[in-house]
Amino acid sequence: MRTFSEVFRTPEFTPLFLISATQVAASTASGLALGTLVYAATGSPLLSALSMFGPSLAQVAGALALLSAADRLPPRAALSGLAVLFALGTAALALPGLPVAAVFALVFGMGAAAALGGAVRYGLLTEILPKEGYLLGRSVINMSGGTMQIGGYAAGGLLVTTLSARGTLLTAAALYLVAAAAARFGLSGRPARAGGRPSVTETWRVNARLWSSAPRRHVYYALWVPNGLIVGCESLFVPYAPRHAGLLFAVGSLGMLLGDLLTGRLLPPHRRERLAAPLRLLLAAPYLVFALHPPLPLALAAVALASIGFSATLPLQQRLMALTPDAMSGQALGLHSSGMLTMQGVSAALAGALAQPTSPAVAMATMAAVSVVVTLALAPGLRGDPAAARQVAASAGRFEEAAPEERAP
């Protein structure tokens, strides 16, 4: 599977693509509207920012409590049910006079549930597409996500102006219902990938199994830390260049789209694997120039070039799947997504704290330097043949299934 047309000809990929794109548009527009409402009610930039980006931090709660459901619920029912839940929660946020405490309870609750939603979507993608097509399909979804974020912020701003913030929230709730319909009527009824009932205990047990493998741990570190540190750099665009922050974000999104196209579609598999480590270095190295306070054209070029490196997550996800038994694929991908978003939120806070006594430029260069060091430190643990990794994962899966009986008296 080498072309986008082949991916879209695969049964059920198009509905899953529409579900993902619609939900990204809904969450982007609703986040902007909610930030506007909270700022108008409180006058607090901190509370406004938390209302928009707090759900990313809440994903760690979902990763610790809910992820076992990703492989133990039928995917169609889970995706349609979660979309309806998001629609109801978003509509509730539009209620006049809703206390700020209730707003944050809803926001963080939906953020935790979003961790499960991502795990279900990406776990289902491994079933819809053959193994060799997963990376290409994921790159398509990534590109649509970036495009919908750009469009969602633009449309959200227009809707807030024309409909009001509450009207925008109700529009986003309607988009979630569209996603629920796409899931219910566009996907086939598949059984759960794993048996048993989902629970917090089961989530912890499988997370522990995923974390028990040193090769998987190295992949998770590589997915979470270098990426998160660079998002910390991006969080400083506004204080670094208040009049040009939007432009910096725009060229960053463009670089991400180009990277996903290059890595997911144009690079052959053997080159993709070899370029994974250089891409992770590319993600950070251009930001080192910010230590010199570059002029705007150079800063824009550095951000665009660095953002191509975000596509390093694609071969890393493929390696993660090679190291993970199929019955845990949904939770493994959910743990990746939730951990990455949590690390991004933590890094944004660290970058802001570092910029306070120094400057945004110094903080950006420092975060980038740490990202380079982390990438180099992780390189030895990420070497190896992916084909051999698949065989190891299959053996690990058989052992892990047999282990409970072997420990029985």
N, C-alpha and C positions, 0 to 999 in steps of 0.2 A: 504494500500500500504506500504509494509515493506522491499522490496528488490530492489536492483539496476536493476535487470532484469525486474521487473514489470515496473519500470520507463521507461526503454528503449523500452519496448513493447508498451508504450502509443503512439498513432499516433501523429506525429509532434514533439515529444520531441527530437528525434535524430537530425533532421535538426536544431532545435534551439540550441542544444548542439554544433553542428559543427560550427554554426555561431559564437557563443560566443568564442569557443576555437580558431578558426581561427583568429578572430579579436584581441584576446589577444596576439597571436603569432606575428601578424603583427605589433601591436602597440609597443610590447617589442623590436622587432628587429629594427623597424624604429627609436625608441627612442635612442637606442644605436648608430645607424648610424648617426643620426642627432647630437647627442652630440659630436661625433667624428668630424663631419664636422665643427660645430660651434667652437669647441676648436681650430681646425687647422686654421680657418679663423681669430679668434680673440685673441687666447692665453689666454682667460678669463675662469677660472674654474667656476665663477658665471654664466656667460652666457651659458656655456656648461650645467651646472646643470639645469638652468631654461629651456633650450630647451628640456631637457628630462622629467622634472617633473613639469614644468609650466602648462601643460594641466590639471593637477589635481586641481590647483588653479582656472583655468578658468572655471571649472565646476560650480562654484557658479554663474557665469553669466548665464549659461544655466538653472540652477535651478530657477533663478529669472525671466527669460524671455521666456523660451521655453517649460517648462514642461507641460503646458496645452495641448500641441499637443500629449502627450503620450496616453491620453485616447480619443482623438478626431480625430485621423488619423487611417485608416486601418493598422493593425500591419505589414502585409506583405509588403505593399507599403512603409511604413516608414522605415523598416529594410533594404530592398533592396536599397532604395534611399539613405539612410545614408551611407551604405557600398560603393556605387558608389562615393558619395561625399568624403569619406575618401580616396578612391583609387586615385581620381583626385588630392586631396590636397597633398597626400604623393608623387605622381609622380611630382607635381610642386616643391616640396622641393628638388628634385634631379636636378633641372635646374642649370647648371653652371652659376656662377656669380650672383646668386640671393642675393640681399642685405639682411643684417642681420635683418633689420626692417621688410622686407617682410616675412622672415622666421618666425619671432615671430608673425606676424599678422596671418599667416596660422596656426601656432601651436596653438595659443590661440583660433582662430575660430573653429578649429577642437575639441579642448578641450571642448568648450561650447556645440558643437553639440553632443559630447560624452555623456553629461548629459542626453540628450533626448534619445539617443540610449539605454542606460542602463535602463531608465524608460520604454521604449517600450518592451525590452526583458523580463524584470521581470514582467511587467504587463501581457504580453502574457503567461508567465509561469503559472500564476494563472488561466488562461483559459484552457490551455492544460492539466494541472494536477488537480485532485480533491483537495479540501482544505487539506485533510489529507496527500496528497502526495507532497505538495509544499515544505516542509522543506527538504525532502529527495532529491527532484529534485534540489533544490538550493544547497544542499551540494555537489551533483555530479558536478554541474557547478563550484562551488567554488574550488573543488579539481582539476578539469581540468584547471582552471585558474592558480592555483599555479604551476601545472606541466608545463603548456605552458610558464609561465614566466621563469621558470628555463631553459627549453629547448630553449625559445626564446633568452635569453641572451647568451646561449652557441652557438646556431646556428648563432645568429647575430654577435658575435665575429668572428666566422669562416668565415661568408660571407663578413664582412668588410675586413678581411685579404685577401680573395681570389678574391672577386668581386670588392672591393672598397666600400666606404660608399654610393656613389650614386647608385651603383649596388644593394646594400642591400635595399635602399629605393624603388627602382623599383620592387624588389622582394616582398617587403611588400605591395606595391600597387597591385600587382597581387594577393596576398592573400586576400586583401579586395574584389577584384572582385570575387574570389571564394566564399567568404561569401555572396556577393550579389546574386550570382547564387543559392546558397543553400537556401536563403530566398525566392527568386522568384519562384523556382521550387519545393522546399521541404515543404513550408507552404501553407495552404489553405487560400483562400480569406475570411477573417473575417471582419465584420463591426466594426466600432469604438465602444468602450464601452460607450461613452457619446456623447450627441448631442452638437451642437453649433460649432462655429469656434474657432480654437486656436488663442490666442493672448497674448501679455504681460499682458494686464489687466486681462484676464481670469486666467493666471498663478498666478498672485498675489492674485486674489480672492480665488482660490482653496487652495493655500498655507495658506492663512489666515484662511480658514475653517479647514484645517488640524491642524494648530497651535492653534486653539481656544479650543481644547479639552485638558484638563490637563493630562489625562492618555496618550494621544498620545505624548504630549510634553515630558513627562518623558521617554517614549520609545525612542524618538529621542535623548534626552540628553544621554541616556545610550548607544545608538548606535554610537554616534559621539565622546563623550569626552573621556571615558576611552580608547577606541580603538585608537583615535588620539594621545593621550599622549604617548602610548607605541610605536607607529610608530615614534614618536619623539626620543625615546630611540634608535630605530633601525637606525635612521639617523646618529647616532654617532658611528656606528661600525667602520667606516674607521679611524677616528682620535683615537678611543680607541685602536684598534689593527690593524694597517695598513697591516701587513703581513698575518693576519688571518681573515680579514673582510669577505672575500668570504665564508669561513667556517661558520662564525656566521650567515650569510644570509642563507646558505644552511640548517643548522640545524633548523633555524627558519621556513623555508618553509616546512621542514619535520614535524615539530610540528603542523603547520597549517593543513597539510594533515591528520595527525592522529586525530586531533581534529574534523575535519569535518566528518571523518569516524566514530568516536566514537559517536558524538552528532547526526549526521544525520541518521546513519544506525543502530548502536548497542544499543543505549539507548531507552527504551520504553518511550512513550509520558509523563507519569506522572513523571518519574525520570528526563527527559529532562527539564521540567518546574522547578522542584525543584533545579536542579543543575545550573540553569542559573546564579544566583547571585554568587555562589562559582566559576563558570568559569570566571566571570568578575574579581573576586579577584585573581584567578590564573594567569590571564593575566598580572597582575602588580607585585604581591608579589615577584616572583623570581628575578626581577630586583633590588630589594633592596640590594641584595648581592654585587652588583657592587660598593657600597660605600666602601667595604673592598678590592677593587682591586683584585678579585679572580684570581687564576691561570686559564689557558686556559681551561682545562677539566671541571672545575666547571662553568666557564662562558658559555661554550657550553651547559652544562646540564641545566643551568638556562634559557637560551634562548629557547631551545627546549621545556622545560616544560611550560614556559610562553606562548609560541605560541599556545599551545593547547587551551588556553583560548580565542583565536580569534573566536572559534566556538560558543561562547556565542551570536554572532550576529544571529545565526539561530533561537533559540527560541524567541529572541526579534523581528525578522522579522515576525514570526508567530503571535506574540501578536499584532504587528502593523496591520497585515491583519485582525485580529479579531476585531480591533477597527475602521476599515476603511470601509465605504460603497464600494461595488464593482466598482461603476462608477468612483471612485477616486483612485483605487488601483495602476494604473500605475504611476500617479503623486506622490502618497505617497511613493512608492518604489524608484522612481527617486529622491525625496527629501532626502530620507535616504542615497542613494548612493552618491549624489553630496555633501551633508553636511559632510558625513564621509571623503570623499577624500579632501575636503577643510580643514577640521579640521586636517587631517594628514599633509597637507602642512604647515598650521599655526604652528602646534606643532613641525615640523622639524625646522622651523625658530626659534621658542622659545628655543628649545633644543640647537641649535647652539649658540644662543645669551647667554644662561646661561653657556655653556661650555667655552666660550671665557675668562671670568675672573676667572673661577674656574678650572674645568677639565672635560673631557667627562664622567668619572666615576661618579663624583659628580652630574653632570647634569642628567645622566641616573637614578640614585637613586632618585633624587628629582622629576623628572617627574613621576616615578613609585609611589612614595609616594602620590603625588597629585591624581593620578589615583585611588589609593585605597580609599582615602578620598571621591572622587566624587562618587565612586561605593557605599560606605556606605551611603552617603547622599541621593542617589537616591532610595535606597532600599524600604523605606516606600511607595513611589509613584508607585512602580512596583508590589505591592502585589495585589492579586485579582484572581478571577476565570476566565480563558479565555472563558469558555462557556457563563458566564454572560456578558463578554465583547462583545461577538458577538451579543447578544441580544440588548445591549446598542447601538452598532454600527448600527444595523438595524433600531432601533428607531430613531437614530440621522439622518440616511439617509432619512427616511420618513419625518422627521421634516424639514430638510434642503431643501428638494424639495418643501415642502408646504410653507415655510417661505415667499418667494417673493409674493405669492398671498395674504397671510395674511397681509402683510404690505401695499398692494394696497388699495387705498381709495374706 
